[in-house]
Amino acid sequence: MKKIICLVSGLVAIVLVQSCQSNKRANNYNDKASADDSVSLFLKNSTEESLMAVKASGLAISNSKNQRVIQFAKTMIDDHTRLTDELKQLQADDSVKVADTLNAIHQQIIANLEQKKAAEFDKAYLEIIVAQDGQEMNHFKAATQAKSLNVVEFAKKGISLLQAHLESAKTISGNLK
């Protein structure tokens, strides 16, 4: 469990470092104001993390035999799909372009998860969700200090949702055999 959490945390740190390396921005030729770098980074990372949660949860629905895990995965898909939709709206409002595909690190995590079966899958899935939502919650907390009021409002709402996911994942994980 510690290895997966360390792996996910390390991978997220690498992604964050990579995305911070370039401050170059495209010229804005329309009348909309562009988001500052911290808002752009928040939108990028949060979209990526929500997509990852949806993909991993889709695997849980098809690979798990535990009804609590399956129900939790369905909730994750619903909530993170809604989050992704709201993030896309914020991206449009702030003139930020974000890819809606998983990066190589998240693709590798999903590939590793696909190899697991039964109880081993359930445990690995929940560990990934705990690490992923914990990391995402940190991004949301930082975003509450953004200059964009829409982003601040969104981040504040998202924190309680992510906290509920973390608590549920930890409870289910604690009850696994």
Buried (B, 14 or more C-beta within 10 A) or exposed (E): EEEBBEBBBEBBEEBBEEBEEEEEEEEEEEEEEBBBEBBBBBBBBBBBBBBBBBBBBBBBBEBBEBEBBBBBBBBBBEBBBEBBEBBBEBBEBBBBEBEEEBBEBBEEBBEEBEEBEEBEBBBBBBBBBBBBBBBBBBBBBBBBEBEBEBBBEBBEEBBEBBBEBBEBBEEBBEEEE
